Amino acid sequence: MKQVLSILGLSLCMAGPVAAQTTSFGLKAGLNVASLETSGADLNGKAGLHVGGLAHIHISPHFALQPELMYSMQGGQRNNQTIKLNYVNIPFLGQYMANDGFRLQTGPQLGILAAAKSKTGDVEVDVKDNLSGTEFSWVFGAGYLFKQGWGIDGRFNLGLSNVDDNDNSTVKNRVFQIGVFYQFPTAGRGGRSHR
């Protein structure tokens, strides 16, 4: 985990000289369909929300870096049991941008567990102490930015680390996301622009 944080920090430092003139900021929100892949029976899709902000850092006309800070409602459910896992997620994405506004994006994501509850029937218990406080995942996605600054975004977050502190079991996050965002215009080398 220390290596992940070091890489993220180094990437931000390298982007710094470019960011001064070519960074725009934005807000985003959307829907999650989350599940948990386990060493036993998987927990199926659970609906939730995500909301947060982004910084869009132009490196070249067709490439950008996009760190984000997101609050994400995840987990899974099966039969009469629901697991609610809420994370503060920090993705750091590389983006390829076509001229028409279409984007492809991928990159690592660090998740910090904010809350965790298990509900069976009418009984709900806090299970945060039984889970890892952090998780590592990889993000794959695509989006489209309209000239007005609004955009749509779809992603799959593939959990790579075990979020269960029990060494005898494995639990990994799987999250599909679809959402909208607004990217505030900025005055860069090409003038005032959203893209």
C-alpha positions as semicolon CSV with decimal commas, in nm:
position;residue;x (nm);y (nm);z (nm)
1;M;0,000;0,000;0,000
2;K;0,288;0,238;0,072
3;Q;0,413;0,175;-0,283
4;V;0,070;0,268;-0,423
5;L;0,065;0,595;-0,229
6;S;0,420;0,672;-0,339
7;I;0,332;0,619;-0,705
8;L;0,023;0,840;-0,676
9;G;0,224;1,111;-0,503
10;L;0,501;1,096;-0,763
11;S;0,249;1,117;-1,047
12;L;0,089;1,426;-0,894
13;C;0,428;1,591;-0,854
14;M;0,520;1,518;-1,217
15;A;0,190;1,662;-1,335
16;G;0,237;1,980;-1,131
17;P;0,424;2,192;-1,389
18;V;0,159;2,115;-1,651
19;A;-0,136;2,156;-1,418
20;A;-0,077;2,527;-1,353
21;Q;-0,213;2,624;-1,698
22;T;-0,412;2,324;-1,816
23;T;-0,613;2,191;-1,522
24;S;-0,991;2,209;-1,498
25;F;-1,209;2,091;-1,211
26;G;-1,545;1,922;-1,202
27;L;-1,823;1,756;-1,006
28;K;-1,979;1,416;-1,070
29;A;-2,250;1,184;-0,938
30;G;-2,418;0,864;-1,043
31;L;-2,542;0,513;-0,975
32;N;-2,347;0,208;-0,854
33;V;-2,437;-0,156;-0,903
34;A;-2,200;-0,328;-0,661
35;S;-2,132;-0,691;-0,572
36;L;-1,886;-0,888;-0,363
37;E;-1,687;-1,181;-0,502
38;T;-1,608;-1,421;-0,218
39;S;-1,434;-1,753;-0,167
40;G;-1,779;-1,891;-0,082
41;A;-2,111;-1,775;-0,225
42;D;-2,094;-1,439;-0,403
43;L;-2,313;-1,148;-0,296
44;N;-2,511;-1,013;-0,588
45;G;-2,580;-0,663;-0,716
46;K;-2,668;-0,387;-0,470
47;A;-2,766;-0,040;-0,587
48;G;-2,597;0,267;-0,443
49;L;-2,473;0,615;-0,527
50;H;-2,140;0,784;-0,585
51;V;-2,063;1,155;-0,565
52;G;-1,748;1,365;-0,565
53;G;-1,509;1,586;-0,755
54;L;-1,233;1,562;-1,014
55;A;-0,930;1,744;-1,150
56;H;-0,870;1,708;-1,524
57;I;-0,503;1,768;-1,610
58;H;-0,419;1,802;-1,981
59;I;-0,080;1,654;-2,070
60;S;-0,122;1,673;-2,448
61;P;-0,413;1,731;-2,691
62;H;-0,510;1,364;-2,663
63;F;-0,391;1,259;-2,317
64;A;-0,486;1,368;-1,966
65;L;-0,453;1,262;-1,604
66;Q;-0,764;1,270;-1,386
67;P;-0,739;1,225;-1,008
68;E;-1,074;1,216;-0,827
69;L;-1,214;1,211;-0,475
70;M;-1,538;1,012;-0,453
71;Y;-1,779;0,887;-0,186
72;S;-1,911;0,551;-0,302
73;M;-2,185;0,323;-0,161
74;Q;-2,091;-0,039;-0,232
75;G;-2,142;-0,391;-0,095
76;G;-2,368;-0,676;-0,202
77;Q;-2,671;-0,883;-0,109
78;R;-2,802;-1,238;-0,111
79;N;-3,124;-1,388;0,023
80;N;-3,212;-1,176;0,329
81;Q;-2,857;-1,049;0,396
82;T;-2,724;-0,712;0,279
83;I;-2,367;-0,590;0,322
84;K;-2,327;-0,210;0,303
85;L;-1,972;-0,086;0,242
86;N;-1,917;0,288;0,203
87;Y;-1,580;0,403;0,072
88;V;-1,392;0,723;0,008
89;N;-1,233;0,633;-0,325
90;I;-0,932;0,804;-0,482
91;P;-0,892;0,697;-0,846
92;F;-0,597;0,826;-1,051
93;L;-0,682;0,775;-1,416
94;G;-0,505;0,813;-1,747
95;Q;-0,737;0,927;-2,025
96;Y;-0,716;0,911;-2,402
97;M;-0,933;1,185;-2,556
98;A;-1,061;1,181;-2,913
99;N;-1,136;1,507;-3,091
100;D;-1,513;1,455;-3,074
101;G;-1,528;1,438;-2,692
102;F;-1,508;1,059;-2,651
103;R;-1,272;0,936;-2,377
104;L;-1,119;0,606;-2,271
105;Q;-0,980;0,584;-1,919
106;T;-0,804;0,343;-1,688
107;G;-0,593;0,351;-1,375
108;P;-0,552;0,252;-1,010
109;Q;-0,789;0,337;-0,728
110;L;-0,732;0,349;-0,354
111;G;-1,040;0,296;-0,136
112;I;-1,064;0,401;0,229
113;L;-1,343;0,226;0,420
114;A;-1,573;0,482;0,585
115;A;-1,853;0,256;0,712
116;A;-1,951;-0,112;0,698
117;K;-2,275;-0,275;0,812
118;S;-2,430;-0,617;0,772
119;K;-2,809;-0,649;0,783
120;T;-2,990;-0,982;0,813
121;G;-3,365;-0,947;0,832
122;D;-3,432;-0,657;1,070
123;V;-3,100;-0,688;1,254
124;E;-2,814;-0,459;1,148
125;V;-2,463;-0,476;1,296
126;D;-2,144;-0,278;1,243
127;V;-1,874;-0,495;1,081
128;K;-1,612;-0,230;1,004
129;D;-1,365;-0,379;1,255
130;N;-1,379;-0,711;1,066
131;L;-1,270;-0,558;0,736
132;S;-0,957;-0,402;0,593
133;G;-0,948;-0,025;0,623
134;T;-0,819;0,014;0,267
135;E;-0,862;-0,161;-0,066
136;F;-0,691;-0,142;-0,402
137;S;-0,875;-0,173;-0,733
138;W;-0,828;-0,102;-1,102
139;V;-1,069;0,114;-1,302
140;F;-1,176;0,066;-1,665
141;G;-1,411;0,311;-1,829
142;A;-1,527;0,538;-2,107
143;G;-1,706;0,868;-2,126
144;Y;-1,820;1,152;-2,345
145;L;-1,779;1,525;-2,281
146;F;-2,020;1,762;-2,455
147;K;-1,907;2,111;-2,554
148;Q;-2,128;2,266;-2,285
149;G;-1,915;2,099;-2,015
150;W;-2,160;1,822;-1,924
151;G;-2,057;1,462;-1,971
152;I;-2,156;1,099;-1,918
153;D;-1,932;0,833;-1,773
154;G;-1,939;0,453;-1,738
155;R;-1,691;0,242;-1,542
156;F;-1,607;-0,096;-1,396
157;N;-1,402;-0,104;-1,077
158;L;-1,224;-0,438;-1,038
159;G;-1,127;-0,502;-0,677
160;L;-0,779;-0,655;-0,652
161;S;-0,725;-0,674;-0,276
162;N;-0,899;-0,882;-0,011
163;V;-1,121;-0,659;0,203
164;D;-1,184;-0,929;0,466
165;D;-0,942;-0,932;0,760
166;N;-1,009;-1,304;0,805
167;D;-0,716;-1,490;0,647
168;N;-0,941;-1,790;0,577
169;S;-1,171;-1,606;0,336
170;T;-1,142;-1,376;0,037
171;V;-1,381;-1,090;-0,041
172;K;-1,328;-0,850;-0,333
173;N;-1,532;-0,555;-0,455
174;R;-1,687;-0,544;-0,801
175;V;-1,860;-0,218;-0,898
176;F;-2,029;-0,100;-1,217
177;Q;-2,083;0,277;-1,229
178;I;-2,275;0,509;-1,458
179;G;-2,298;0,879;-1,397
180;V;-2,292;1,237;-1,514
181;F;-2,032;1,507;-1,455
182;Y;-1,976;1,874;-1,516
183;Q;-1,629;1,997;-1,602
184;F;-1,582;2,368;-1,541
185;P;-1,416;2,555;-1,832
186;T;-1,059;2,669;-1,799
187;A;-0,833;2,903;-1,994
188;G;-0,551;2,684;-2,127
189;R;-0,312;2,715;-2,415
190;G;-0,597;2,677;-2,661
191;G;-0,816;2,941;-2,495
192;R;-1,126;2,894;-2,281
193;S;-1,241;2,538;-2,332
194;H;-1,408;2,240;-2,166
195;R;-1,204;1,977;-2,353
